Amino acid sequence: IAERVGVSCDSVRLISKRYAETGGDVWATVARKERALPPVPSSVTGEVEARLIALACSKPPKGHARWSLRLLEKHVALAEDIPDLDHSTIGRVLKKRNCALT
């Protein structure tokens, strides 16, 4: 059956198991399962991105030649209008918008 349908043997085994568990209900077998937990909304909105990019494009603080991700992380933590973000999240936002720290 797996070869004829073009799926793995495990897929056939799992579908037949689910079919037996649902009492032979085809629609319950192939229907998507309801998520146990709703997806968590991202804390990075368009406004947060804009403020973060503006901060990254601004002049670095005294004593620093340029911004680093960890330095941005510290300054974001101090800003009241931007939620606390990890340096890896900051890096992803800047990479997504093609912003390079110079």
ZADO-1210 file (C-alpha; in nm, 4 decimals, padded with zeros to 6 digits):
<atoms>
<atom x="00.0000" y="00.0000" z="00.0000" code="ILE" pos="1"/>
<atom x="00.2776" y="00.2427" z="00.0950" code="ALA" pos="2"/>
<atom x="00.4606" y="00.1905" z="-00.2336" code="GLU" pos="3"/>
<atom x="00.1451" y="00.2226" z="-00.4409" code="ARG" pos="4"/>
<atom x="00.0346" y="00.5448" z="-00.2665" code="VAL" pos="5"/>
<atom x="00.3873" y="00.6866" z="-00.2520" code="GLY" pos="6"/>
<atom x="00.4271" y="00.7222" z="00.1249" code="VAL" pos="7"/>
<atom x="00.6400" y="00.5498" z="00.3857" code="SER" pos="8"/>
<atom x="00.5365" y="00.2345" z="00.5685" code="CYS" pos="9"/>
<atom x="00.5295" y="00.4356" z="00.8927" code="ASP" pos="10"/>
<atom x="00.2705" y="00.6715" z="00.7430" code="SER" pos="11"/>
<atom x="00.0453" y="00.3785" z="00.6537" code="VAL" pos="12"/>
<atom x="00.0905" y="00.2312" z="01.0023" code="ARG" pos="13"/>
<atom x="00.0116" y="00.5625" z="01.1782" code="LEU" pos="14"/>
<atom x="-00.2930" y="00.6378" z="00.9616" code="ILE" pos="15"/>
<atom x="-00.4353" y="00.2895" z="01.0094" code="SER" pos="16"/>
<atom x="-00.3767" y="00.3186" z="01.3848" code="LYS" pos="17"/>
<atom x="-00.5560" y="00.6576" z="01.3924" code="ARG" pos="18"/>
<atom x="-00.8393" y="00.5100" z="01.1829" code="TYR" pos="19"/>
<atom x="-00.8858" y="00.2318" z="01.4396" code="ALA" pos="20"/>
<atom x="-00.8718" y="00.4798" z="01.7304" code="GLU" pos="21"/>
<atom x="-01.1442" y="00.6983" z="01.5784" code="THR" pos="22"/>
<atom x="-01.3737" y="00.3977" z="01.5337" code="GLY" pos="23"/>
<atom x="-01.3504" y="00.3968" z="01.1556" code="GLY" pos="24"/>
<atom x="-01.4427" y="00.7644" z="01.1134" code="ASP" pos="25"/>
<atom x="-01.2638" y="00.8734" z="00.7944" code="VAL" pos="26"/>
<atom x="-01.3087" y="01.2480" z="00.8537" code="TRP" pos="27"/>
<atom x="-01.1803" y="01.2274" z="01.2095" code="ALA" pos="28"/>
<atom x="-00.8807" y="01.0321" z="01.0802" code="THR" pos="29"/>
<atom x="-00.7749" y="01.2831" z="00.8169" code="VAL" pos="30"/>
<atom x="-00.8830" y="01.6045" z="00.9950" code="ALA" pos="31"/>
<atom x="-00.6168" y="01.8283" z="01.1419" code="ARG" pos="32"/>
<atom x="-00.5795" y="01.8197" z="01.5172" code="LYS" pos="33"/>
<atom x="-00.6674" y="02.1233" z="01.7276" code="GLU" pos="34"/>
<atom x="-00.3628" y="02.2882" z="01.8840" code="ARG" pos="35"/>
<atom x="-00.3295" y="02.2357" z="02.2576" code="ALA" pos="36"/>
<atom x="-00.1814" y="02.5829" z="02.3022" code="LEU" pos="37"/>
<atom x="-00.2454" y="02.8861" z="02.0839" code="PRO" pos="38"/>
<atom x="00.0578" y="03.0295" z="01.9045" code="PRO" pos="39"/>
<atom x="00.2490" y="03.2901" z="02.1020" code="VAL" pos="40"/>
<atom x="00.2346" y="03.6332" z="01.9367" code="PRO" pos="41"/>
<atom x="00.5721" y="03.7839" z="01.8533" code="SER" pos="42"/>
<atom x="00.6908" y="04.0718" z="02.0684" code="SER" pos="43"/>
<atom x="00.8588" y="04.2218" z="01.7602" code="VAL" pos="44"/>
<atom x="00.6017" y="04.4405" z="01.5874" code="THR" pos="45"/>
<atom x="00.6622" y="04.6857" z="01.3066" code="GLY" pos="46"/>
<atom x="00.6977" y="04.9698" z="01.5548" code="GLU" pos="47"/>
<atom x="00.9505" y="04.7741" z="01.7618" code="VAL" pos="48"/>
<atom x="01.1483" y="04.6956" z="01.4433" code="GLU" pos="49"/>
<atom x="01.1497" y="05.0638" z="01.3466" code="ALA" pos="50"/>
<atom x="01.2722" y="05.1757" z="01.6878" code="ARG" pos="51"/>
<atom x="01.5375" y="04.9044" z="01.6935" code="LEU" pos="52"/>
<atom x="01.6674" y="04.9990" z="01.3481" code="ILE" pos="53"/>
<atom x="01.6686" y="05.3660" z="01.4449" code="ALA" pos="54"/>
<atom x="01.8728" y="05.2820" z="01.7533" code="LEU" pos="55"/>
<atom x="02.1147" y="05.0673" z="01.5509" code="ALA" pos="56"/>
<atom x="02.1601" y="05.3480" z="01.2955" code="CYS" pos="57"/>
<atom x="02.2222" y="05.6103" z="01.5626" code="SER" pos="58"/>
<atom x="02.5625" y="05.7046" z="01.6953" code="LYS" pos="59"/>
<atom x="02.7010" y="05.4456" z="01.9393" code="PRO" pos="60"/>
<atom x="02.7409" y="05.5505" z="02.3038" code="PRO" pos="61"/>
<atom x="03.0595" y="05.7137" z="02.4277" code="LYS" pos="62"/>
<atom x="03.3450" y="05.4707" z="02.4667" code="GLY" pos="63"/>
<atom x="03.2270" y="05.2473" z="02.1817" code="HIS" pos="64"/>
<atom x="03.3355" y="05.2699" z="01.8198" code="ALA" pos="65"/>
<atom x="03.0247" y="05.0904" z="01.6909" code="ARG" pos="66"/>
<atom x="02.7131" y="04.9070" z="01.8008" code="TRP" pos="67"/>
<atom x="02.7321" y="04.5357" z="01.8804" code="SER" pos="68"/>
<atom x="02.4341" y="04.3071" z="01.9276" code="LEU" pos="69"/>
<atom x="02.5003" y="04.2758" z="02.3000" code="ARG" pos="70"/>
<atom x="02.5371" y="04.6530" z="02.3376" code="LEU" pos="71"/>
<atom x="02.2066" y="04.6997" z="02.1544" code="LEU" pos="72"/>
<atom x="02.0519" y="04.4395" z="02.3854" code="GLU" pos="73"/>
<atom x="02.1602" y="04.6421" z="02.6910" code="LYS" pos="74"/>
<atom x="02.0225" y="04.9671" z="02.5481" code="HIS" pos="75"/>
<atom x="01.6942" y="04.8029" z="02.4449" code="VAL" pos="76"/>
<atom x="01.6552" y="04.6798" z="02.8039" code="ALA" pos="77"/>
<atom x="01.6910" y="05.0394" z="02.9235" code="LEU" pos="78"/>
<atom x="01.4372" y="05.1782" z="02.6761" code="ALA" pos="79"/>
<atom x="01.0853" y="05.1876" z="02.8143" code="GLU" pos="80"/>
<atom x="00.9052" y="05.1826" z="02.4789" code="ASP" pos="81"/>
<atom x="01.0782" y="04.8673" z="02.3467" code="ILE" pos="82"/>
<atom x="01.0187" y="04.5245" z="02.5031" code="PRO" pos="83"/>
<atom x="01.3263" y="04.3375" z="02.6249" code="ASP" pos="84"/>
<atom x="01.4792" y="04.1468" z="02.3338" code="LEU" pos="85"/>
<atom x="01.7583" y="03.8921" z="02.3247" code="ASP" pos="86"/>
<atom x="02.0690" y="03.9757" z="02.1187" code="HIS" pos="87"/>
<atom x="01.9899" y="03.6882" z="01.8813" code="SER" pos="88"/>
<atom x="01.6404" y="03.8298" z="01.8205" code="THR" pos="89"/>
<atom x="01.7912" y="04.1720" z="01.7555" code="ILE" pos="90"/>
<atom x="02.0320" y="04.0128" z="01.5084" code="GLY" pos="91"/>
<atom x="01.7464" y="03.8393" z="01.3234" code="ARG" pos="92"/>
<atom x="01.5501" y="04.1647" z="01.2960" code="VAL" pos="93"/>
<atom x="01.8499" y="04.3538" z="01.1619" code="LEU" pos="94"/>
<atom x="01.9375" y="04.0733" z="00.9200" code="LYS" pos="95"/>
<atom x="01.5795" y="04.0596" z="00.7947" code="LYS" pos="96"/>
<atom x="01.5960" y="04.4300" z="00.7125" code="ARG" pos="97"/>
<atom x="01.9511" y="04.4085" z="00.5672" code="ASN" pos="98"/>
<atom x="02.0924" y="04.6379" z="00.8352" code="CYS" pos="99"/>
<atom x="02.4613" y="04.5901" z="00.9061" code="ALA" pos="100"/>
<atom x="02.6213" y="04.7158" z="01.2254" code="LEU" pos="101"/>
<atom x="02.9098" y="04.9388" z="01.1213" code="THR" pos="102"/>
</atoms>
